[in-house]
Amino acid sequence: MRVSVFFIGASKDFIDNAEQHLLKAFPSIEFNFFTISSINEAVDSVSKLPSGTVGSLVFNFWSIPGIVRPILSRGIPTILVSDTYGGSGEFLMEYSRALKANLPVFGIVLRDLFNLSPLDKYVRMLETIGRLRDSRIIALIGPDELNLMHLEYPLSIDLYSLPSYLQSIFGVKVDLINIRDFNEKYYSRVTDDEAKPIAERWFNNAEKVIEHTISDLIKPAKLYLALRRLIEDYKADAVTIDDIVLYNSGFLDTWPCLPFMELTLRDRVVSVCEGDLISGTLMLLMKFYANVPGFINDPAPDMGKGEIVYFHCYAPVNARGFDSSDLSPYIITPAHGGGKKLSIHVKLPVNETVTVIGLSPEERLLAIHTAKAINNEYHLKACATKLVAKTNVEALARNWVWRAGWHRVVFYGDWREDLKVMARLLGLRILEEDA
């Protein structure tokens, strides 16, 4: 991926320092460096931007009127960094203009620009955008849905449009896979002998196993191996399964909760239930930016206690990070009153801030709220994993972005301000649902 870096009025020492820092800190990025001393040079440099440039980083030390405008007006994600004493005039004049024009620009003014480390997170945002554009989600769906989506039949136009919406915003590519093809080419070819060691490991590593035997875990282990091979073949970064529909219609003979736990932990693959491409895309974004897995969930408020319960039948055991060795204990259990087997109750971390997000793609609206995780509940009502948190539930009820659906994704850590900047760079509006 390519990122263009513009130095406006910068000293040679600063340029040398910045180039060395960026090349060392971000080896996966191909940087193109430009030194600018006039508006004409700015216009000329912008015209020479290589194709495939995902974003720009601008260091401005001068207040020549309009010198940054050709760069900001390019319309690609741009970080504008200005020196307090040299660049404030141009910053104040041009940044507000760019915001009013809804350009994908984020700006910051600092006295000490030689300390570049605090700016790394903004470069990482540009890197995240580049990685999203190169990413791929596999969606396993039923044959009838697949036919409707390919035909763009009027009743399915919203479903058909979703991958296009997501690609237009994030660049994510979606591969729609017929579940019949998956079963024939992948799932049916996995043997019980291959799956048994995985099933035994899940059983033995669980804190508790309720109403399940090792034999019950063979089919989920086969599904895990089949999914891993599918992901390898498609070079995918994420997978989602329309599991409720496929299970109830007989196309799936097991649930993907345990396979998703394994894919997230062992293979670092974003794994999403219910065919939720929106949540999967948000989970990819946070994987690329912060290296944290997400917990897709159905939020359920309790206004009497000022609490909200985030529940689903699967959650990552490595919730603090894909590379974290601090794993949460889990119970293999029935759920939904005992009628759904092969669910996972994960005892997620408590006394920590979580950031919860959803997306309405057609409105280009990112919904955000934060909460403090306080407890895990275990019982057979609803889904197996139930994370209880404190937040402003009355505000959530008033402000809920219904076009983003019921699902939200929980990420450990307070990422609100980072996501506001990321949204700006992606051309998204923000709604803080807890405000």
ROROPA-174649 format. One record per residue (C-alpha): residue in one letter; chain; x, y, z. Coordinates in steps of 0.1 Angstrom, whole numbers, plus 5000, padded with zeros to 4 digits. Example, Ala and Ser with C-alpha at 12.3 -4.5 7.8 and 13.67 -1.06 7.14 Angstrom:
<sites>
{site 'a', 'A', {5123, 4955, 5078}}
{site 's', 'A', {5137, 4989, 5071}}
</sites>
This chain:
<sites>
{site 'm', 'A', {5000, 5000, 5000}}
{site 'r', 'A', {5011, 5036, 4993}}
{site 'v', 'A', {5010, 5066, 5016}}
{site 's', 'A', {5022, 5100, 5004}}
{site 'v', 'A', {5040, 5123, 5028}}
{site 'f', 'A', {5042, 5160, 5022}}
{site 'f', 'A', {5068, 5183, 5039}}
{site 'i', 'A', {5058, 5220, 5037}}
{site 'g', 'A', {5085, 5243, 5050}}
{site 'a', 'A', {5102, 5216, 5070}}
{site 's', 'A', {5139, 5216, 5078}}
{site 'k', 'A', {5163, 5190, 5064}}
{site 'd', 'A', {5168, 5176, 5100}}
{site 'f', 'A', {5130, 5172, 5104}}
{site 'i', 'A', {5126, 5156, 5070}}
{site 'd', 'A', {5155, 5131, 5076}}
{site 'n', 'A', {5141, 5123, 5111}}
{site 'a', 'A', {5106, 5118, 5099}}
{site 'e', 'A', {5116, 5096, 5069}}
{site 'q', 'A', {5137, 5074, 5091}}
{site 'h', 'A', {5110, 5071, 5117}}
{site 'l', 'A', {5082, 5062, 5092}}
{site 'l', 'A', {5102, 5037, 5072}}
{site 'k', 'A', {5112, 5019, 5104}}
{site 'a', 'A', {5078, 5020, 5121}}
{site 'f', 'A', {5057, 5010, 5091}}
{site 'p', 'A', {5077, 4986, 5069}}
{site 's', 'A', {5046, 4974, 5051}}
{site 'i', 'A', {5038, 5009, 5037}}
{site 'e', 'A', {5054, 5023, 5006}}
{site 'f', 'A', {5060, 5059, 5014}}
{site 'n', 'A', {5063, 5086, 4986}}
{site 'f', 'A', {5079, 5117, 5000}}
{site 'f', 'A', {5074, 5153, 4986}}
{site 't', 'A', {5090, 5185, 4997}}
{site 'i', 'A', {5069, 5216, 4990}}
{site 's', 'A', {5078, 5253, 4991}}
{site 's', 'A', {5050, 5269, 4970}}
{site 'i', 'A', {5014, 5264, 4960}}
{site 'n', 'A', {5026, 5255, 4925}}
{site 'e', 'A', {5047, 5228, 4939}}
{site 'a', 'A', {5018, 5215, 4960}}
{site 'v', 'A', {4996, 5213, 4929}}
{site 'd', 'A', {5024, 5196, 4909}}
{site 's', 'A', {5031, 5171, 4937}}
{site 'v', 'A', {4994, 5161, 4940}}
{site 's', 'A', {4992, 5155, 4902}}
{site 'k', 'A', {5021, 5130, 4906}}
{site 'l', 'A', {5005, 5109, 4933}}
{site 'p', 'A', {5010, 5072, 4924}}
{site 's', 'A', {4978, 5052, 4917}}
{site 'g', 'A', {4967, 5031, 4946}}
{site 't', 'A', {4977, 5058, 4972}}
{site 'v', 'A', {4955, 5051, 5002}}
{site 'g', 'A', {4962, 5083, 5021}}
{site 's', 'A', {4984, 5113, 5028}}
{site 'l', 'A', {5003, 5126, 5057}}
{site 'v', 'A', {5011, 5164, 5057}}
{site 'f', 'A', {5037, 5181, 5079}}
{site 'n', 'A', {5031, 5219, 5076}}
{site 'f', 'A', {5055, 5245, 5091}}
{site 'w', 'A', {5044, 5275, 5070}}
{site 's', 'A', {5013, 5297, 5068}}
{site 'i', 'A', {5013, 5305, 5031}}
{site 'p', 'A', {4976, 5310, 5024}}
{site 'g', 'A', {4962, 5280, 5005}}
{site 'i', 'A', {4993, 5259, 5003}}
{site 'v', 'A', {4977, 5228, 5018}}
{site 'r', 'A', {4944, 5231, 4999}}
{site 'p', 'A', {4954, 5212, 4968}}
{site 'i', 'A', {4964, 5183, 4990}}
{site 'l', 'A', {4933, 5183, 5012}}
{site 's', 'A', {4910, 5187, 4982}}
{site 'r', 'A', {4924, 5155, 4966}}
{site 'g', 'A', {4896, 5138, 4986}}
{site 'i', 'A', {4917, 5108, 4999}}
{site 'p', 'A', {4921, 5102, 5037}}
{site 't', 'A', {4946, 5128, 5049}}
{site 'i', 'A', {4963, 5136, 5082}}
{site 'l', 'A', {4972, 5172, 5085}}
{site 'v', 'A', {4999, 5179, 5111}}
{site 's', 'A', {5009, 5216, 5117}}
{site 'd', 'A', {5035, 5233, 5137}}
{site 't', 'A', {5020, 5256, 5164}}
{site 'y', 'A', {5042, 5286, 5156}}
{site 'g', 'A', {5048, 5282, 5119}}
{site 'g', 'A', {5017, 5265, 5105}}
{site 's', 'A', {4987, 5276, 5127}}
{site 'g', 'A', {4974, 5303, 5104}}
{site 'e', 'A', {4972, 5279, 5074}}
{site 'f', 'A', {4958, 5252, 5097}}
{site 'l', 'A', {4930, 5274, 5111}}
{site 'm', 'A', {4920, 5287, 5076}}
{site 'e', 'A', {4921, 5254, 5057}}
{site 'y', 'A', {4911, 5227, 5082}}
{site 's', 'A', {4877, 5242, 5090}}
{site 'r', 'A', {4872, 5247, 5052}}
{site 'a', 'A', {4880, 5210, 5046}}
{site 'l', 'A', {4856, 5198, 5074}}
{site 'k', 'A', {4827, 5220, 5060}}
{site 'a', 'A', {4834, 5204, 5026}}
{site 'n', 'A', {4831, 5169, 5043}}
{site 'l', 'A', {4866, 5160, 5031}}
{site 'p', 'A', {4882, 5129, 5048}}
{site 'v', 'A', {4907, 5150, 5067}}
{site 'f', 'A', {4919, 5149, 5104}}
{site 'g', 'A', {4941, 5177, 5117}}
{site 'i', 'A', {4963, 5183, 5147}}
{site 'v', 'A', {4985, 5212, 5158}}
{site 'l', 'A', {5016, 5206, 5180}}
{site 'r', 'A', {5046, 5225, 5194}}
{site 'd', 'A', {5069, 5195, 5192}}
{site 'l', 'A', {5068, 5177, 5159}}
{site 'f', 'A', {5102, 5161, 5163}}
{site 'n', 'A', {5086, 5136, 5187}}
{site 'l', 'A', {5068, 5115, 5160}}
{site 's', 'A', {5057, 5085, 5181}}
{site 'p', 'A', {5024, 5101, 5192}}
{site 'l', 'A', {5015, 5105, 5156}}
{site 'd', 'A', {5020, 5068, 5148}}
{site 'k', 'A', {4984, 5060, 5156}}
{site 'y', 'A', {4972, 5082, 5127}}
{site 'v', 'A', {4996, 5066, 5103}}
{site 'r', 'A', {4983, 5033, 5115}}
{site 'm', 'A', {4948, 5045, 5106}}
{site 'l', 'A', {4959, 5050, 5071}}
{site 'e', 'A', {4975, 5016, 5071}}
{site 't', 'A', {4942, 5001, 5084}}
{site 'i', 'A', {4923, 5017, 5055}}
{site 'g', 'A', {4948, 5002, 5031}}
{site 'r', 'A', {4945, 4967, 5047}}
{site 'l', 'A', {4907, 4969, 5046}}
{site 'r', 'A', {4909, 4976, 5009}}
{site 'd', 'A', {4929, 4944, 5004}}
{site 's', 'A', {4907, 4923, 5027}}
{site 'r', 'A', {4882, 4896, 5019}}
{site 'i', 'A', {4852, 4882, 5037}}
{site 'i', 'A', {4837, 4848, 5029}}
{site 'a', 'A', {4799, 4846, 5035}}
{site 'l', 'A', {4784, 4811, 5036}}
{site 'i', 'A', {4747, 4814, 5026}}
{site 'g', 'A', {4719, 4792, 5014}}
{site 'p', 'A', {4712, 4786, 4977}}
{site 'd', 'A', {4679, 4805, 4976}}
{site 'e', 'A', {4695, 4836, 4991}}
{site 'l', 'A', {4724, 4833, 4967}}
{site 'n', 'A', {4702, 4831, 4937}}
{site 'l', 'A', {4682, 4861, 4947}}
{site 'm', 'A', {4713, 4882, 4954}}
{site 'h', 'A', {4728, 4874, 4921}}
{site 'l', 'A', {4695, 4882, 4903}}
{site 'e', 'A', {4691, 4915, 4922}}
{site 'y', 'A', {4655, 4905, 4927}}
{site 'p', 'A', {4636, 4935, 4941}}
{site 'l', 'A', {4627, 4919, 4974}}
{site 's', 'A', {4664, 4912, 4980}}
{site 'i', 'A', {4678, 4944, 4968}}
{site 'd', 'A', {4688, 4956, 5003}}
{site 'l', 'A', {4706, 4923, 5009}}
{site 'y', 'A', {4723, 4925, 4975}}
{site 's', 'A', {4733, 4961, 4980}}
{site 'l', 'A', {4751, 4954, 5013}}
{site 'p', 'A', {4784, 4941, 5000}}
{site 's', 'A', {4785, 4970, 4975}}
{site 'y', 'A', {4779, 4995, 5003}}
{site 'l', 'A', {4807, 4980, 5024}}
{site 'q', 'A', {4831, 4979, 4994}}
{site 's', 'A', {4823, 5015, 4986}}
{site 'i', 'A', {4831, 5026, 5021}}
{site 'f', 'A', {4859, 5002, 5032}}
{site 'g', 'A', {4871, 4985, 5001}}
{site 'v', 'A', {4863, 4951, 5016}}
{site 'k', 'A', {4856, 4924, 4991}}
{site 'v', 'A', {4829, 4898, 4998}}
{site 'd', 'A', {4828, 4863, 4983}}
{site 'l', 'A', {4794, 4846, 4985}}
{site 'i', 'A', {4797, 4809, 4989}}
{site 'n', 'A', {4768, 4784, 4983}}
{site 'i', 'A', {4766, 4762, 5014}}
{site 'r', 'A', {4760, 4732, 4992}}
{site 'd', 'A', {4793, 4738, 4975}}
{site 'f', 'A', {4810, 4742, 5009}}
{site 'n', 'A', {4795, 4710, 5022}}
{site 'e', 'A', {4805, 4690, 4991}}
{site 'k', 'A', {4841, 4704, 4987}}
{site 'y', 'A', {4851, 4710, 5023}}
{site 'y', 'A', {4829, 4698, 5051}}
{site 's', 'A', {4821, 4663, 5038}}
{site 'r', 'A', {4858, 4656, 5032}}
{site 'v', 'A', {4869, 4661, 5068}}
{site 't', 'A', {4871, 4628, 5087}}
{site 'd', 'A', {4862, 4621, 5123}}
{site 'd', 'A', {4898, 4610, 5130}}
{site 'e', 'A', {4911, 4644, 5119}}
{site 'a', 'A', {4885, 4662, 5141}}
{site 'k', 'A', {4888, 4642, 5173}}
{site 'p', 'A', {4920, 4657, 5187}}
{site 'i', 'A', {4905, 4692, 5184}}
{site 'a', 'A', {4872, 4680, 5200}}
{site 'e', 'A', {4892, 4665, 5229}}
{site 'r', 'A', {4912, 4697, 5234}}
{site 'w', 'A', {4881, 4718, 5235}}
{site 'f', 'A', {4865, 4694, 5260}}
{site 'n', 'A', {4896, 4692, 5282}}
{site 'n', 'A', {4904, 4730, 5281}}
{site 'a', 'A', {4869, 4740, 5291}}
{site 'e', 'A', {4863, 4751, 5327}}
{site 'k', 'A', {4831, 4730, 5326}}
{site 'v', 'A', {4812, 4710, 5301}}
{site 'i', 'A', {4774, 4707, 5306}}
{site 'e', 'A', {4753, 4681, 5288}}
{site 'h', 'A', {4779, 4674, 5261}}
{site 't', 'A', {4803, 4646, 5254}}
{site 'i', 'A', {4835, 4646, 5233}}
{site 's', 'A', {4815, 4629, 5206}}
{site 'd', 'A', {4791, 4659, 5205}}
{site 'l', 'A', {4821, 4681, 5196}}
{site 'i', 'A', {4833, 4661, 5166}}
{site 'k', 'A', {4810, 4678, 5141}}
{site 'p', 'A', {4820, 4714, 5153}}
{site 'a', 'A', {4857, 4703, 5150}}
{site 'k', 'A', {4850, 4691, 5114}}
{site 'l', 'A', {4834, 4724, 5106}}
{site 'y', 'A', {4864, 4742, 5120}}
{site 'l', 'A', {4888, 4723, 5098}}
{site 'a', 'A', {4866, 4727, 5068}}
{site 'l', 'A', {4863, 4765, 5074}}
{site 'r', 'A', {4901, 4768, 5078}}
{site 'r', 'A', {4907, 4751, 5045}}
{site 'l', 'A', {4881, 4773, 5028}}
{site 'i', 'A', {4897, 4804, 5042}}
{site 'e', 'A', {4932, 4793, 5031}}
{site 'd', 'A', {4919, 4786, 4995}}
{site 'y', 'A', {4902, 4820, 4993}}
{site 'k', 'A', {4930, 4838, 5012}}
{site 'a', 'A', {4903, 4854, 5033}}
{site 'd', 'A', {4906, 4876, 5063}}
{site 'a', 'A', {4871, 4869, 5077}}
{site 'v', 'A', {4843, 4844, 5075}}
{site 't', 'A', {4806, 4847, 5083}}
{site 'i', 'A', {4779, 4820, 5082}}
{site 'd', 'A', {4742, 4826, 5080}}
{site 'd', 'A', {4740, 4799, 5107}}
{site 'i', 'A', {4705, 4802, 5121}}
{site 'v', 'A', {4689, 4799, 5086}}
{site 'l', 'A', {4712, 4772, 5074}}
{site 'y', 'A', {4709, 4751, 5106}}
{site 'n', 'A', {4671, 4754, 5106}}
{site 's', 'A', {4668, 4746, 5069}}
{site 'g', 'A', {4691, 4715, 5072}}
{site 'f', 'A', {4722, 4728, 5054}}
{site 'l', 'A', {4743, 4728, 5086}}
{site 'd', 'A', {4742, 4699, 5110}}
{site 't', 'A', {4761, 4717, 5138}}
{site 'w', 'A', {4767, 4752, 5152}}
{site 'p', 'A', {4798, 4773, 5145}}
{site 'c', 'A', {4804, 4787, 5180}}
{site 'l', 'A', {4833, 4764, 5189}}
{site 'p', 'A', {4848, 4767, 5154}}
{site 'f', 'A', {4847, 4805, 5156}}
{site 'm', 'A', {4864, 4804, 5190}}
{site 'e', 'A', {4892, 4783, 5174}}
{site 'l', 'A', {4895, 4804, 5143}}
{site 't', 'A', {4898, 4836, 5164}}
{site 'l', 'A', {4923, 4822, 5188}}
{site 'r', 'A', {4945, 4799, 5167}}
{site 'd', 'A', {4942, 4813, 5132}}
{site 'r', 'A', {4935, 4850, 5141}}
{site 'v', 'A', {4906, 4850, 5116}}
{site 'v', 'A', {4876, 4873, 5121}}
{site 's', 'A', {4846, 4850, 5126}}
{site 'v', 'A', {4811, 4862, 5125}}
{site 'c', 'A', {4777, 4845, 5130}}
{site 'e', 'A', {4743, 4851, 5114}}
{site 'g', 'A', {4758, 4863, 5081}}
{site 'd', 'A', {4765, 4897, 5095}}
{site 'l', 'A', {4788, 4914, 5070}}
{site 'i', 'A', {4785, 4947, 5087}}
{site 's', 'A', {4798, 4935, 5121}}
{site 'g', 'A', {4824, 4915, 5103}}
{site 't', 'A', {4837, 4946, 5085}}
{site 'l', 'A', {4839, 4965, 5118}}
{site 'm', 'A', {4857, 4936, 5134}}
{site 'l', 'A', {4882, 4936, 5105}}
{site 'l', 'A', {4888, 4974, 5110}}
{site 'm', 'A', {4896, 4969, 5147}}
{site 'k', 'A', {4918, 4939, 5141}}
{site 'f', 'A', {4939, 4959, 5116}}
{site 'y', 'A', {4940, 4990, 5138}}
{site 'a', 'A', {4942, 4977, 5173}}
{site 'n', 'A', {4947, 4939, 5170}}
{site 'v', 'A', {4917, 4932, 5192}}
{site 'p', 'A', {4889, 4907, 5184}}
{site 'g', 'A', {4853, 4918, 5187}}
{site 'f', 'A', {4824, 4902, 5205}}
{site 'i', 'A', {4793, 4904, 5182}}
{site 'n', 'A', {4762, 4906, 5204}}
{site 'd', 'A', {4725, 4914, 5210}}
{site 'p', 'A', {4724, 4943, 5235}}
{site 'a', 'A', {4696, 4941, 5261}}
{site 'p', 'A', {4691, 4970, 5285}}
{site 'd', 'A', {4679, 4969, 5321}}
{site 'm', 'A', {4667, 5004, 5329}}
{site 'g', 'A', {4660, 4996, 5365}}
{site 'k', 'A', {4696, 4989, 5372}}
{site 'g', 'A', {4712, 5011, 5346}}
{site 'e', 'A', {4728, 4981, 5330}}
{site 'i', 'A', {4730, 4965, 5296}}
{site 'v', 'A', {4736, 4928, 5289}}
{site 'y', 'A', {4756, 4920, 5257}}
{site 'f', 'A', {4747, 4884, 5248}}
{site 'h', 'A', {4755, 4859, 5221}}
{site 'c', 'A', {4764, 4822, 5220}}
{site 'y', 'A', {4800, 4829, 5211}}
{site 'a', 'A', {4827, 4853, 5224}}
{site 'p', 'A', {4864, 4854, 5219}}
{site 'v', 'A', {4884, 4839, 5247}}
{site 'n', 'A', {4913, 4862, 5238}}
{site 'a', 'A', {4892, 4894, 5241}}
{site 'r', 'A', {4921, 4916, 5251}}
{site 'g', 'A', {4940, 4910, 5219}}
{site 'f', 'A', {4946, 4884, 5191}}
{site 'd', 'A', {4980, 4878, 5205}}
{site 's', 'A', {4970, 4880, 5241}}
{site 's', 'A', {4980, 4850, 5263}}
{site 'd', 'A', {4955, 4862, 5290}}
{site 'l', 'A', {4926, 4838, 5280}}
{site 's', 'A', {4892, 4838, 5295}}
{site 'p', 'A', {4877, 4805, 5308}}
{site 'y', 'A', {4848, 4791, 5289}}
{site 'i', 'A', {4820, 4766, 5295}}
{site 'i', 'A', {4805, 4744, 5268}}
{site 't', 'A', {4768, 4746, 5274}}
{site 'p', 'A', {4733, 4745, 5261}}
{site 'a', 'A', {4715, 4778, 5256}}
{site 'h', 'A', {4681, 4793, 5248}}
{site 'g', 'A', {4664, 4773, 5276}}
{site 'g', 'A', {4684, 4742, 5268}}
{site 'g', 'A', {4672, 4739, 5232}}
{site 'k', 'A', {4704, 4750, 5215}}
{site 'k', 'A', {4735, 4729, 5220}}
{site 'l', 'A', {4772, 4736, 5214}}
{site 's', 'A', {4771, 4771, 5227}}
{site 'i', 'A', {4799, 4788, 5247}}
{site 'h', 'A', {4797, 4808, 5279}}
{site 'v', 'A', {4829, 4829, 5280}}
{site 'k', 'A', {4838, 4846, 5313}}
{site 'l', 'A', {4849, 4879, 5298}}
{site 'p', 'A', {4871, 4904, 5316}}
{site 'v', 'A', {4853, 4928, 5340}}
{site 'n', 'A', {4860, 4962, 5356}}
{site 'e', 'A', {4872, 4974, 5322}}
{site 't', 'A', {4859, 4999, 5296}}
{site 'v', 'A', {4845, 4984, 5264}}
{site 't', 'A', {4837, 5003, 5232}}
{site 'v', 'A', {4806, 4992, 5214}}
{site 'i', 'A', {4800, 5000, 5177}}
{site 'g', 'A', {4775, 4995, 5149}}
{site 'l', 'A', {4771, 5008, 5114}}
{site 's', 'A', {4744, 5019, 5090}}
{site 'p', 'A', {4762, 5017, 5057}}
{site 'e', 'A', {4736, 5034, 5035}}
{site 'e', 'A', {4735, 5063, 5060}}
{site 'r', 'A', {4773, 5062, 5063}}
{site 'l', 'A', {4767, 5064, 5100}}
{site 'l', 'A', {4789, 5048, 5127}}
{site 'a', 'A', {4772, 5044, 5161}}
{site 'i', 'A', {4794, 5044, 5192}}
{site 'h', 'A', {4789, 5040, 5229}}
{site 't', 'A', {4811, 5029, 5258}}
{site 'a', 'A', {4804, 5010, 5289}}
{site 'k', 'A', {4821, 4995, 5319}}
{site 'a', 'A', {4820, 4957, 5321}}
{site 'i', 'A', {4810, 4946, 5356}}
{site 'n', 'A', {4799, 4910, 5355}}
{site 'n', 'A', {4792, 4878, 5336}}
{site 'e', 'A', {4759, 4860, 5340}}
{site 'y', 'A', {4754, 4823, 5334}}
{site 'h', 'A', {4719, 4808, 5330}}
{site 'l', 'A', {4700, 4791, 5302}}
{site 'k', 'A', {4679, 4822, 5292}}
{site 'a', 'A', {4688, 4836, 5257}}
{site 'c', 'A', {4724, 4832, 5245}}
{site 'a', 'A', {4752, 4815, 5265}}
{site 't', 'A', {4776, 4844, 5269}}
{site 'k', 'A', {4762, 4874, 5288}}
{site 'l', 'A', {4785, 4903, 5296}}
{site 'v', 'A', {4768, 4928, 5320}}
{site 'a', 'A', {4779, 4964, 5318}}
{site 'k', 'A', {4771, 4999, 5331}}
{site 't', 'A', {4762, 5026, 5306}}
{site 'n', 'A', {4736, 5053, 5299}}
{site 'v', 'A', {4708, 5029, 5289}}
{site 'e', 'A', {4682, 5056, 5287}}
{site 'a', 'A', {4703, 5075, 5261}}
{site 'l', 'A', {4709, 5043, 5242}}
{site 'a', 'A', {4671, 5037, 5240}}
{site 'r', 'A', {4666, 5073, 5227}}
{site 'n', 'A', {4695, 5073, 5202}}
{site 'w', 'A', {4696, 5038, 5189}}
{site 'v', 'A', {4705, 5037, 5152}}
{site 'w', 'A', {4679, 5013, 5141}}
{site 'r', 'A', {4692, 5011, 5106}}
{site 'a', 'A', {4723, 4996, 5121}}
{site 'g', 'A', {4702, 4967, 5134}}
{site 'w', 'A', {4702, 4951, 5168}}
{site 'h', 'A', {4737, 4937, 5166}}
{site 'r', 'A', {4766, 4957, 5180}}
{site 'v', 'A', {4803, 4947, 5185}}
{site 'v', 'A', {4821, 4950, 5218}}
{site 'f', 'A', {4858, 4957, 5218}}
{site 'y', 'A', {4879, 4959, 5250}}
{site 'g', 'A', {4894, 4993, 5256}}
{site 'd', 'A', {4883, 5029, 5252}}
{site 'w', 'A', {4885, 5034, 5214}}
{site 'r', 'A', {4859, 5062, 5211}}
{site 'e', 'A', {4882, 5090, 5201}}
{site 'd', 'A', {4903, 5069, 5177}}
{site 'l', 'A', {4871, 5057, 5160}}
{site 'k', 'A', {4859, 5093, 5156}}
{site 'v', 'A', {4891, 5100, 5137}}
{site 'm', 'A', {4889, 5068, 5117}}
{site 'a', 'A', {4853, 5076, 5108}}
{site 'r', 'A', {4863, 5111, 5095}}
{site 'l', 'A', {4890, 5095, 5073}}
{site 'l', 'A', {4865, 5070, 5059}}
{site 'g', 'A', {4839, 5096, 5052}}
{site 'l', 'A', {4815, 5084, 5079}}
{site 'r', 'A', {4793, 5104, 5103}}
{site 'i', 'A', {4793, 5096, 5140}}
{site 'l', 'A', {4764, 5092, 5164}}
{site 'e', 'A', {4773, 5087, 5201}}
{site 'e', 'A', {4744, 5066, 5213}}
{site 'd', 'A', {4752, 5071, 5250}}
{site 'a', 'A', {4752, 5110, 5248}}
</sites>
